[in-house]
């Protein structure tokens, strides 16, 4: 065996072993659909941090579907992560299609306001999982 072949095989073994860790992250099933079986139609997930980079627990994330007057909520966990119910499936079960231009997402946390909203992926995506991360800043009294 050559040294190059051994190095290549070691690298491939490391990649194969790392892949399951990326999907499950220490057994965490955070991204699995808990309410419905199957692939998510339109789920929003992400995290909420303050302006110093600390995760905010129990922040309320609200998803508004304007045209159909629907509202979905989710709370952040201890690591500031949230995941909404399957908004797309609920909209489709009512006989409508998902229009991402009519969906707005906001976060509420006592004493804070939204400082920055960061979309990851396609901004006007109408299906699948959409990541939106928030940075919150303290309200200032004047």
C-alpha positions as CSV (number, residue, x, y, z in Angstrom):
1,X,0.0,0.0,0.0
2,X,1.2,3.4,-0.8
3,X,1.1,6.3,1.6
4,X,-1.1,8.3,-0.8
5,X,-3.7,5.5,-1.0
6,X,-3.7,5.1,2.8
7,X,-4.2,8.9,3.2
8,X,-7.1,8.9,0.7
9,X,-8.8,6.0,2.4
10,X,-8.4,7.6,5.8
11,X,-9.9,10.9,4.5
12,X,-12.9,9.0,2.9
13,X,-13.5,7.1,6.2
14,X,-13.5,10.4,8.1
15,X,-16.1,12.0,5.7
16,X,-18.4,9.0,5.8
17,X,-18.3,8.9,9.6
18,X,-18.9,12.7,9.8
19,X,-22.0,12.7,7.5
20,X,-24.5,11.1,10.0
21,X,-23.3,13.6,12.6
22,X,-24.3,16.5,10.4
23,X,-27.8,15.2,10.0
24,X,-28.5,14.1,13.6
25,X,-26.1,16.3,15.6
26,X,-25.8,14.1,18.8
27,X,-29.2,12.5,18.4
28,X,-31.1,15.8,18.1
29,X,-34.2,15.3,16.1
30,X,-34.9,19.1,15.9
31,X,-35.6,19.2,12.2
32,X,-37.9,16.1,12.1
33,X,-41.6,16.8,11.6
34,X,-43.3,16.0,14.9
35,X,-46.9,16.9,14.0
36,X,-47.2,15.1,10.6
37,X,-45.5,12.2,8.9
38,X,-43.8,13.0,5.6
39,X,-41.7,15.7,4.1
40,X,-42.4,19.3,5.3
41,X,-44.3,21.4,2.8
42,X,-43.3,24.8,4.2
43,X,-41.5,25.0,7.6
44,X,-39.6,27.9,9.0
45,X,-36.7,27.3,11.4
46,X,-33.7,29.2,12.7
47,X,-32.4,30.9,15.8
48,X,-32.8,34.0,17.8
49,X,-29.9,35.8,19.4
50,X,-29.4,39.1,21.1
51,X,-26.9,41.8,19.8
52,X,-24.1,40.2,21.9
53,X,-24.6,36.8,20.3
54,X,-26.3,35.1,23.2
55,X,-29.2,32.8,22.4
56,X,-32.7,34.0,23.7
57,X,-34.8,31.2,25.2
58,X,-38.6,31.4,25.0
59,X,-38.8,34.1,22.3
60,X,-42.1,33.8,20.5
61,X,-41.8,33.5,16.7
62,X,-45.0,34.4,14.9
63,X,-45.7,33.4,11.3
64,X,-48.5,35.4,9.6
65,X,-50.2,34.3,6.4
66,X,-51.8,37.6,5.5
67,X,-54.2,36.6,2.7
68,X,-55.8,33.7,4.6
69,X,-55.6,35.4,8.1
70,X,-53.7,32.5,9.6
71,X,-51.1,32.7,12.4
72,X,-48.7,30.1,13.6
73,X,-46.4,30.4,16.7
74,X,-43.3,28.7,17.9
75,X,-41.0,29.3,20.9
76,X,-37.3,29.1,21.0
77,X,-35.5,26.5,23.1
78,X,-32.6,26.9,25.5
79,X,-30.2,27.2,22.5
80,X,-32.4,29.9,20.9
81,X,-33.7,27.6,18.1
82,X,-37.2,27.5,16.8
83,X,-39.2,25.4,14.3
84,X,-42.7,26.3,13.2
85,X,-45.4,23.7,12.5
86,X,-45.8,22.7,8.9
87,X,-47.4,26.0,7.7
88,X,-47.5,24.9,4.0
89,X,-49.4,21.7,4.8
90,X,-52.0,23.6,6.8
91,X,-52.5,26.1,4.0
92,X,-52.8,23.3,1.4
93,X,-55.3,21.4,3.5
94,X,-57.5,24.6,3.4
95,X,-57.3,24.4,-0.4
96,X,-54.8,27.2,-1.0
97,X,-51.3,27.4,-2.4
98,X,-48.4,28.8,-0.5
99,X,-47.4,32.3,-1.6
100,X,-44.2,33.4,0.2
101,X,-44.9,37.0,-0.6
102,X,-47.9,36.8,1.8
103,X,-46.0,35.2,4.7
104,X,-44.3,37.3,7.3
105,X,-42.3,36.2,10.3
106,X,-41.8,38.2,13.4
107,X,-40.2,37.6,16.8
108,X,-41.3,38.9,20.2
109,X,-39.1,39.0,23.3
110,X,-39.7,41.2,26.3
111,X,-37.5,44.3,26.2
112,X,-36.1,43.6,22.7
113,X,-36.9,44.5,19.1
114,X,-35.8,42.9,15.9
115,X,-32.5,44.4,14.8
116,X,-31.7,42.1,11.9
117,X,-33.4,39.3,10.0
118,X,-31.1,36.9,8.0
119,X,-32.6,34.6,5.3
120,X,-30.6,31.6,4.4
121,X,-31.3,30.0,1.0
122,X,-33.8,31.3,-1.5
123,X,-35.8,34.3,-0.1
124,X,-39.1,33.6,-1.9
125,X,-39.0,29.8,-1.6
126,X,-42.6,28.4,-1.5
127,X,-41.8,24.9,-0.2
128,X,-39.4,22.9,2.0
129,X,-37.6,24.2,5.0
130,X,-36.7,27.9,5.1
131,X,-34.1,29.2,7.6
132,X,-34.6,32.7,9.1
133,X,-32.2,33.8,11.9
134,X,-32.9,36.9,14.0
135,X,-30.8,39.3,16.0
136,X,-32.6,41.2,18.7
137,X,-31.5,44.5,20.2
138,X,-32.5,45.9,23.6
139,X,-35.2,48.6,23.6
140,X,-33.7,51.9,24.8
141,X,-35.7,54.4,26.9
142,X,-35.5,58.0,25.8
